[in-house]
Amino acid sequence: MDGLRGDTEFLCDCRAMDYSLLVGVNSSAGRIVVGIIDYANTFTTTKFIEHAFKSIIESDATVQAPARYRSRMLRAVRAYF
């Protein structure tokens, strides 16, 4: 979890958002392996406008500012793992 916190903090500092967590199983080592993928999107003015518009329509819009996206990701990981 410490690694994920650090990685998401780095992505937040770079204003990255809309990334995903890939989870796999290393059966030979008997452990779960995780990695962050698909992090090419940054929170630009266009994304801000999209967030504002979607927030009117949805209570938990998918487009979030980087800090909120990070918090939501870490909260979901804690809930599932």
C-alpha positions as CSV (number, residue, x, y, z in Angstrom):
1,M,0.0,0.0,0.0
2,D,2.9,2.4,0.7
3,G,4.1,2.0,-2.9
4,L,0.6,2.7,-4.2
5,R,0.4,5.8,-2.0
6,G,3.7,7.1,-3.3
7,D,2.9,6.3,-7.0
8,T,-0.5,8.1,-6.8
9,E,1.1,11.0,-5.0
10,F,3.6,11.3,-7.9
11,L,0.7,11.1,-10.4
12,C,-1.3,13.7,-8.5
13,D,1.7,16.1,-8.4
14,C,2.0,15.6,-12.2
15,R,-1.8,16.5,-12.4
16,A,-2.5,13.0,-13.9
17,M,-5.9,11.5,-13.5
18,D,-8.0,8.7,-15.0
19,Y,-5.6,5.9,-14.3
20,S,-6.4,2.3,-13.5
21,L,-5.1,-0.4,-11.2
22,L,-4.1,-3.7,-12.8
23,V,-4.1,-6.6,-10.4
24,G,-2.6,-10.0,-11.2
25,V,-1.6,-13.1,-9.4
26,N,2.0,-14.5,-9.4
27,S,1.1,-18.1,-8.8
28,S,4.7,-19.3,-8.6
29,A,5.5,-16.8,-5.8
30,G,2.0,-17.0,-4.3
31,R,1.3,-13.3,-4.2
32,I,-0.8,-10.6,-5.7
33,V,1.0,-8.1,-8.0
34,V,-0.4,-4.6,-8.8
35,G,0.5,-1.8,-11.1
36,I,-0.9,1.5,-12.2
37,I,-1.7,1.7,-15.9
38,D,-3.3,4.1,-18.4
39,Y,-2.1,7.3,-16.8
40,A,-1.7,9.5,-19.9
41,N,-4.5,11.9,-19.1
42,T,-3.8,15.2,-17.2
43,F,-6.3,17.5,-15.6
44,T,-6.5,20.3,-18.1
45,T,-8.9,23.2,-18.5
46,T,-11.0,20.9,-20.8
47,K,-11.1,18.2,-18.1
48,F,-12.1,20.9,-15.5
49,I,-15.0,22.0,-17.7
50,E,-16.0,18.3,-18.3
51,H,-15.9,17.7,-14.5
52,A,-18.1,20.8,-13.8
53,F,-20.6,19.7,-16.4
54,K,-20.7,16.0,-15.3
55,S,-20.9,17.1,-11.6
56,I,-24.3,18.7,-12.4
57,I,-25.6,15.5,-13.9
58,E,-23.9,12.9,-11.6
59,S,-23.2,12.9,-7.9
60,D,-19.8,11.1,-8.4
61,A,-18.6,12.2,-11.8
62,T,-15.9,10.1,-13.3
63,V,-13.7,13.1,-14.2
64,Q,-12.1,14.3,-10.9
65,A,-9.3,16.7,-10.0
66,P,-6.1,14.8,-9.4
67,A,-6.2,15.0,-5.6
68,R,-9.8,13.8,-5.4
69,Y,-9.1,11.0,-8.0
70,R,-6.1,9.9,-5.9
71,S,-8.3,9.8,-2.7
72,R,-11.0,7.8,-4.5
73,M,-8.5,5.3,-5.9
74,L,-6.8,4.7,-2.5
75,R,-10.2,4.4,-0.8
76,A,-11.3,1.8,-3.3
77,V,-8.1,-0.2,-2.9
78,R,-8.5,-0.2,0.9
79,A,-12.1,-1.4,0.5
80,Y,-11.3,-4.2,-1.9
81,F,-7.9,-5.4,-0.5
